[in-house]
C-alpha cells in the first residue's frame, strides 16, 4: 500500500494542491464571491481527504521516512526537492489539512473586503505549512518556512483589527530576525559538511564538534523559540492573535506555533545533541516560567481572545518541557500535546470569533448569562474549555499527563511546578467560562443572541469528535509516533557519545602534539 501511494506522489499533491487552487482563484472575477468560497473550500477538503491515506498506509513499526520523494533541484549547490514524513511529522501534516477547510468554512460570511486575496493567502499558507512538515532538505525547509510568513503577514495586516499594522510589523520583525539566524546556521552546516548537499539525511550522518554545536543550536533554537513562542520571546503572540481575523488566529495557534516545537525535534535534537543537553536546563526553566507566567497573565485578562492567546504561552511551555526531558514519555507527550493544543485552542478561537460576530465585543464584562440564551454554543464551549484544562477523558489530559510523567522521571521539582500550571489553567478557564455563561443577563443585547447556525455546528463537530477520541482512545495516535520517538532519543544519545569521543580524541592529539613539540625543543 505504501508503494502505491508513493507512486501517486501523494506528499507533493498535499503540498501543491492548495497552490493550484490559489492559481485558479486568481482567474475568477471578483463578482463571483460564492464561487471563490466554494473553490477554496473544495480545494482544502480534497487536500484533507488525500491526507487520510497517509495515516492508514503509514507503517508505525519503522522510524524511516515514508512517502519519500527526491529530485534534483539546484544540482550545482546540492539542493534537492526531498520530502518525506515519519512519526514526528505525520500528525502535524494531518492536523494542517484537517484545520484548513474548517477555517475556510468558519470565515464563510466574515470576510467581504478583497475576498479573493484572502482566500489565495489562506491556500498559499497551507502550502507553506505542509511543506515545512515534509521538507527533508535544509534549503527547501527554509524556503517553505519563509513562504508561509508572507501570507500570514497579509492575513493579519489586511483583514485584522484596529491595531493590525502594529501587530503585523511586530510579528514580521520577530520571525524574520529568527529566520535570518537560522539561514546563517544552515549555510555554516552546508559548508562544514563539504558544501555538496543540503539534504538532512546526509547531514545527519555528520558529527559536529561540541563547540560548533553550541552556536548552531543557539541560532536554530532562537528561530524556533520565537515561533513557539517561548518566554521571553512571546510578546508578539498576544498582539498577533488579538488583531488577526478568526481564521488567522486558528491557523496561528493550531499549526504555526507547532513549527517551532517541530523544528527542535527535527533539527536541534538530532543534529546538535550535546548542545541540546547543555541547553536543556535553561530551556526547561524558561518553559516552566512560560507555563506559570502565561497562566497568571491569562488570569487577569479582560479580553477573551487575549486570555486564550496567553493560554497558548502556557500550553506550549508544557510541550517544550516534555521535549527536553529526553524521555520517551515526555517527548511523546509533547508531540500529542502539539496536536491537542491545535484542536482545543483552535476551537476556542473559533468560538470567540463566533461570539464576536454576534456582539462585536470580546470583553468578558460585556457578557454573562449566555447559557440559557445560546445552549448549543454553551455546550461546545464547555467541552472545549474542559479539554483545554486537561480534564480526564478529553485530549488535553493525555498530553499533559505524559509530559508530567516524563518530567517527574528526570526532575520532581520541575514536575511539581509544571503541575501547578494545570491548576492555574483550570482557574482562568473556568472563571472565564463562569463569567461569560452564567449569572443574570445584564445587557439586553445578550438577550437577543442567536445560537449556532448549522454551518458553525458543522465546523465544531469534527473538532469535538477528535477531542473526545484522543481523550478516550489515544493509542491509534500514539502508536504512529512511538518508533520514531524511540529512534530520535537513541540517536541523540549515540551521536552525543560520538561527539564526546571525537572531542577526547582531538584533545589527546593536541596533547601528543604539544608533547612532541616540547621534546623537539629540549633537543
C-alpha positions in Angstrom: 0.0 0.0 0.0 2.9 2.4 0.9 4.4 1.8 -2.6 1.1 2.6 -4.3 0.7 5.9 -2.6 4.3 6.8 -3.2 3.7 6.2 -6.9 0.9 8.8 -6.7 3.4 11.4 -5.3 0.9 11.9 -2.5 3.0 14.3 -0.5 3.6 16.6 -3.5 -0.1 16.7 -4.1 -0.7 17.7 -0.4 1.9 20.4 -0.7 1.0 22.0 -4.0 -2.8 21.3 -4.5 -3.6 24.4 -2.4 -1.3 26.4 -4.7 -3.2 25.1 -7.7 -6.4 26.2 -6.0 -4.9 29.7 -5.4 -3.9 30.0 -9.1 -7.4 29.0 -10.1 -8.9 31.6 -7.8 -6.7 34.3 -9.4 -8.6 33.9 -12.7 -12.1 34.1 -11.1 -13.7 37.6 -11.5 -14.2 39.4 -8.2 -18.0 39.5 -8.6 -18.3 35.7 -8.2 -17.6 35.6 -4.5 -19.7 32.5 -3.9 -17.7 30.5 -6.5 -14.4 31.6 -4.9 -15.5 30.4 -1.5 -16.6 27.1 -2.9 -13.3 26.6 -4.8 -11.3 27.3 -1.7 -13.4 25.0 0.5 -13.4 22.2 -2.1 -9.6 22.5 -2.5 -8.9 22.2 1.2 -11.4 19.4 1.6 -9.8 17.4 -1.2 -6.4 18.0 0.4 -7.7 16.7 3.7 -9.2 13.6 2.1 -5.9 13.0 0.3 -4.1 13.1 3.7 -6.2 10.4 5.2 -4.4 7.5 3.4 -1.1 8.8 5.0 -2.4 7.6 8.3 -3.6 4.2 7.2 -0.7 3.4 4.9 1.9 4.7 7.4 4.0 1.9 9.0 4.4 2.8 12.6 6.9 0.0 13.2 9.7 1.8 11.4 11.4 5.1 12.0 12.3 5.5 8.3 10.9 8.4 6.3 7.9 7.2 4.3 6.1 8.5 1.1 9.5 10.0 0.2 10.2 11.9 -3.0 13.6 13.1 -4.1 14.5 15.1 -7.2 17.5 17.3 -8.2 16.6 20.9 -7.8 19.7 23.0 -7.9 22.4 20.4 -8.6 25.2 22.9 -8.7 24.9 23.5 -5.0 23.5 20.2 -3.9 19.9 21.4 -3.2 17.2 18.9 -3.9 13.4 18.6 -3.7 13.4 16.0 -1.0 10.3 15.4 1.1 9.0 12.6 3.3 7.3 12.1 6.7 8.0 10.0 9.8 6.2 9.6 13.1 7.2 13.1 14.2 5.6 14.8 11.2 2.6 12.6 10.2 0.1 14.0 12.7 1.3 17.6 12.0 0.6 17.2 8.3 -2.8 15.8 9.1 -3.6 18.5 11.6 -2.8 21.1 9.0 -5.0 19.6 6.3 -7.8 19.0 8.9 -7.9 22.6 10.1 -7.6 24.3 6.7 -11.2 23.5 5.4 -12.6 24.3 8.9 -11.1 27.8 8.9 -12.4 28.5 5.3 -15.9 27.4 6.4 -15.7 29.4 9.6 -15.0 32.6 7.8 -17.6 32.0 5.1 -19.5 35.2 5.9 -16.9 37.1 7.8 -14.6 38.3 5.0 -16.0 40.6 2.4 -13.2 43.0 1.7 -10.8 41.7 -1.0 -12.2 38.1 -0.6 -10.1 36.7 -3.4 -6.8 37.9 -1.8 -7.9 36.5 1.5 -8.7 33.0 0.1 -5.5 33.0 -2.0 -3.5 33.8 1.1 -5.1 31.0 3.1 -4.4 28.5 0.4 -0.8 29.6 -0.1 -0.4 29.4 3.7 -1.5 25.8 3.7 1.2 25.0 1.0 3.9 26.6 3.2 2.7 24.8 6.4 2.5 21.3 4.8 5.9 21.9 3.1 7.6 22.7 6.4 6.5 19.4 7.9 7.5 17.4 4.8 10.8 19.0 3.8 14.0 16.9 4.2 16.3 19.4 2.5 17.5 22.3 4.7 17.2 24.9 1.9 13.8 23.6 0.9 12.7 23.7 4.6 13.9 27.3 4.8 12.0 28.4 1.7 8.8 26.8 3.0 9.4 28.4 6.4 9.7 31.8 4.9 7.0 31.3 2.3 4.3 30.8 5.0 5.4 34.0 6.7 4.2 36.1 3.7 0.5 35.1 3.5 0.2 35.3 7.3 1.7 38.8 7.2 -1.1 39.8 4.7 -3.9 38.0 6.6 -3.2 39.9 9.8 -2.2 43.2 8.1 -5.2 43.5 5.7 -8.0 41.6 7.4 -7.1 42.1 11.0 -8.3 44.5 13.7 -7.7 48.1 14.5 -4.1 47.7 15.6 -3.3 45.2 12.8 -0.3 47.2 11.3 1.4 47.3 14.7 0.8 43.6 15.3 1.9 42.7 11.7 5.2 44.6 11.9 5.9 43.1 15.3 5.2 39.6 14.0 7.3 40.1 11.0 10.3 41.6 12.8 10.4 38.8 15.4 10.1 36.0 13.0 12.4 37.5 10.3 15.1 38.1 12.9 15.0 34.4 13.9 14.8 33.2 10.3 18.0 35.1 9.4 19.9 33.5 12.2 18.7 30.1 11.0 19.8 30.9 7.5 23.3 31.7 8.7 23.4 28.4 10.6 22.2 26.5 7.6 25.0 27.9 5.5 27.5 27.1 8.1 26.3 23.5 8.3 26.3 23.3 4.5 30.0 24.4 4.2 31.2 22.5 7.2 29.8 19.2 5.7 31.7 19.8 2.5 29.5 22.3 0.6 27.9 19.5 -1.5 24.4 18.9 -0.1 21.6 20.4 1.9 20.0 17.0 2.4 19.0 16.5 6.0 19.6 12.7 5.9 23.1 13.1 4.7 23.9 16.0 7.1 22.5 13.9 9.9 25.4 11.5 9.5 27.9 14.2 10.3 29.1 14.6 13.9 29.6 18.3 14.7 32.2 19.3 17.3 30.6 20.4 20.6 31.9 24.0 20.4 30.2 24.3 17.0 27.0 22.6 18.2 26.5 25.2 20.9 26.5 28.1 18.4 24.4 26.2 15.8 21.9 25.1 18.4 21.6 28.7 19.6 21.0 30.0 16.0 18.4 27.3 15.1 16.9 27.3 18.5 16.3 31.0 18.7 14.4 30.9 15.5 12.3 28.1 16.7 11.9 29.6 20.2 10.4 32.8 18.7 7.9 30.7 16.7 6.8 28.6 19.7 6.8 31.2 21.3 8.9 30.6 24.4 9.2 33.1 27.3 10.7 35.7 26.9 10.2 35.7 23.1 6.4 35.5 23.3 5.4 39.2 23.2 4.5 39.2 19.5 1.9 36.5 20.0 -0.9 38.2 22.0 -0.9 41.2 19.6 -1.0 38.9 16.5 -3.8 36.8 18.0 -5.9 39.7 19.1 -5.6 41.6 15.8 -5.8 38.6 13.4 -9.2 37.6 11.9 -10.7 34.4 13.4 -9.3 32.1 10.8 -5.8 33.6 11.1 -5.9 33.1 14.9 -7.0 29.5 14.4 -4.2 28.7 12.0 -1.7 30.6 14.0 -2.5 28.7 17.2 -3.3 25.4 15.5 -0.4 25.0 13.2 2.2 27.9 13.0 3.2 27.7 16.6 3.9 24.0 16.3 6.5 24.7 13.6 8.8 25.9 16.4 8.4 22.8 18.6 8.7 20.6 15.5 11.9 22.4 14.5 13.5 21.5 17.8 12.6 17.8 17.3 13.5 17.6 13.6 16.8 19.7 13.6 18.1 20.8 17.0 18.0 17.4 18.9 19.3 15.1 16.2 21.9 17.4 14.7 23.2 19.1 17.9 22.6 16.5 20.7 25.3 17.7 23.0 24.2 21.3 22.8 20.6 20.2 23.3 21.6 18.5 26.5 23.7 21.5 27.5 20.8 23.9 26.9 18.2 21.6 28.4 18.2 23.1 31.9 17.9 26.6 30.6 15.1 25.7 28.2 13.3 23.7 30.9 13.4 26.7 33.3 12.1 29.1 30.6 9.4 26.6 29.8 8.4 26.5 33.5 8.3 30.3 33.6 6.2 30.3 30.5 3.7 27.8 32.0 3.2 29.8 35.2 3.6 33.3 33.7 1.3 32.6 30.8 -1.4 31.2 33.2 -1.1 34.2 35.6 -1.3 36.8 32.8 -4.2 34.9 31.3 -6.0 35.0 34.6 -6.2 38.8 34.6 -7.1 39.4 31.0 -10.4 41.3 30.4 -10.4 40.3 26.7 -11.4 36.6 26.0 -9.2 36.4 22.9 -6.2 37.7 24.7 -6.9 35.3 27.5 -6.8 32.4 25.0 -3.7 33.8 23.5 -1.8 33.8 26.8 -3.0 30.3 27.5 -1.0 29.3 24.4 2.2 30.5 26.0 1.4 28.3 29.0 0.4 25.2 27.0 3.4 25.4 24.6 5.6 25.6 27.7 4.4 22.1 28.5 5.4 20.9 25.1 8.9 22.4 25.4 9.3 20.9 28.9 8.3 17.5 27.6 10.7 17.6 24.7 13.7 18.5 26.8 13.2 15.7 29.3 14.7 13.4 26.7 12.4 10.7 27.9 10.0 8.6 25.8 7.0 9.7 27.8 8.0 13.4 27.8 8.7 13.6 24.0 5.7 11.5 23.1 3.5 13.7 25.4 4.9 16.8 23.8 4.1 15.5 20.3 0.5 14.6 21.2 0.1 17.8 23.1 1.0 19.7 19.9 -2.0 18.1 18.2 -4.2 18.6 21.3 -3.3 22.3 21.5 -4.1 22.7 17.8 -7.5 21.2 18.3 -8.5 22.8 21.6 -7.1 26.3 21.3 -8.0 26.4 17.6 -11.6 25.6 18.6 -11.5 28.2 21.4 -10.6 30.9 18.8 -13.4 29.7 16.6 -15.9 30.1 19.4 -14.6 33.5 20.4 -14.9 34.5 16.7 -18.5 33.3 16.6 -19.3 35.3 19.7 -17.6 38.4 18.4 -19.5 38.1 15.1 -22.7 38.4 17.1 -21.8 41.1 19.7 -18.7 42.8 18.2 -17.0 42.8 21.6 -14.6 40.4 23.3 -14.7 41.9 26.8 -15.7 39.4 29.4 -17.5 42.1 31.3 -19.9 42.6 28.4 -21.3 39.1 28.7 -23.0 37.0 31.3 -26.0 34.7 31.4 -25.5 33.3 27.9 -26.1 29.6 28.9 -29.9 29.9 28.6 -29.8 32.1 25.6 -27.4 30.0 23.4 -27.4 26.4 24.8 -25.7 24.8 21.8 -22.9 27.3 21.9 -22.6 26.8 25.6 -22.3 23.1 25.2 -19.5 23.3 22.7 -17.7 26.0 24.8 -17.9 23.8 27.9 -16.5 20.7 26.2 -13.6 22.6 24.6 -12.9 24.6 27.8 -12.7 21.3 29.8 -10.4 19.9 27.0 -8.1 22.9 27.3 -7.7 22.4 31.1 -6.9 18.7 30.7 -10.0 17.0 32.1 -9.5 13.2 32.1 -11.5 11.7 29.2 -10.6 14.6 26.8 -7.5 15.1 24.7 -5.7 17.6 26.9 -5.3 15.2 29.7 -3.3 12.6 27.7 -0.6 15.0 26.6 -0.2 16.8 30.0 -0.1 13.5 31.9 2.7 12.1 29.7 4.7 15.3 29.9 4.4 15.4 33.7 5.3 11.7 33.9 8.4 12.3 31.8 9.3 15.4 33.8 8.8 13.5 37.1 11.3 10.8 35.9 14.0 13.5 35.4 13.2 16.3 37.9 10.5 16.0 40.5 10.7 19.7 41.4 10.1 20.7 37.7 7.2 18.3 37.6 5.6 19.9 40.7 6.0 23.4 39.3 4.5 22.3 35.9 1.6 20.6 37.7 0.7 24.0 39.2 0.2 25.2 35.7 -2.6 22.7 35.3 -4.3 24.1 38.4 -3.9 27.7 37.2 -5.4 26.7 33.8 -8.4 25.4 35.5 -8.7 28.7 37.4 -8.6 31.1 34.5 -10.5 29.0 32.0 -13.4 28.0 34.4 -13.5 31.6 35.8 -13.8 33.0 32.3 -16.5 30.4 31.4 -18.5 31.2 34.5 -18.5 34.9 33.9 -19.5 34.6 30.3 -22.1 31.8 30.5 -23.7 32.0 33.9 -25.4 34.6 36.1 -28.1 37.1 35.0 -28.3 38.8 31.6 -27.4 42.4 32.4 -27.0 43.5 28.8 -30.1 43.5 26.6 -28.1 42.7 23.6 -27.1 39.4 25.1 -30.8 38.5 25.4 -31.1 38.7 21.6 -28.2 36.5 20.7 -28.9 33.7 18.2 -27.5 30.2 18.8 -25.1 28.4 16.5 -26.1 28.0 12.8 -25.8 24.6 11.0 -22.6 25.9 9.3 -21.0 26.8 12.7 -22.0 23.4 14.2 -20.5 21.7 11.1 -17.2 23.5 11.8 -17.1 22.5 15.5 -18.4 18.9 15.5 -15.3 17.4 13.8 -13.0 19.1 16.3 -15.0 17.8 19.3 -15.0 14.3 17.8 -11.2 14.2 17.8 -11.0 15.9 21.2 -13.1 13.0 22.7 -11.4 10.3 20.6 -7.9 11.2 21.7 -9.1 11.5 25.3 -10.7 8.0 25.5 -8.5 6.1 22.9 -5.2 7.8 22.3 -3.3 4.7 21.2 -4.1 5.0 17.5 -2.4 8.4 17.6 0.5 7.5 19.9 1.5 4.3 18.2 2.2 6.1 14.9 4.9 8.1 16.6 6.3 5.6 19.1 9.1 4.1 17.0 10.2 7.5 15.6 10.4 8.9 19.2 12.5 5.9 20.3 14.8 6.3 17.3 15.2 10.0 18.0 16.1 9.5 21.6 18.6 6.7 20.9 20.1 8.8 18.0 20.6 11.7 20.4 22.4 9.6 22.9 24.5 7.8 20.3 25.5 11.0 18.4 26.3 12.8 21.7 28.6 10.0 22.7 30.3 10.1 19.3 30.9 13.9 19.6 32.3 13.4 23.1 34.6 10.7 21.8 35.7 13.0 18.9 36.4 15.7 21.5 38.5 13.4 23.6 40.4 12.2 20.5 41.2 15.8 19.5 42.4 16.6 23.0 44.7 13.6 23.0 46.1 14.5 19.6 46.6 18.1 20.8 48.4 16.8 23.9 50.5 14.4 21.9 51.4 17.3 19.5 52.4 19.6 22.4 54.5 16.8 23.9 56.3 16.3 20.6 57.0 20.0 20.3 58.3 20.0 23.8 60.7 17.1 23.1 61.9 18.7 20.0 62.6 21.9 21.8 64.5 20.0 24.5 66.8 18.5 21.9 
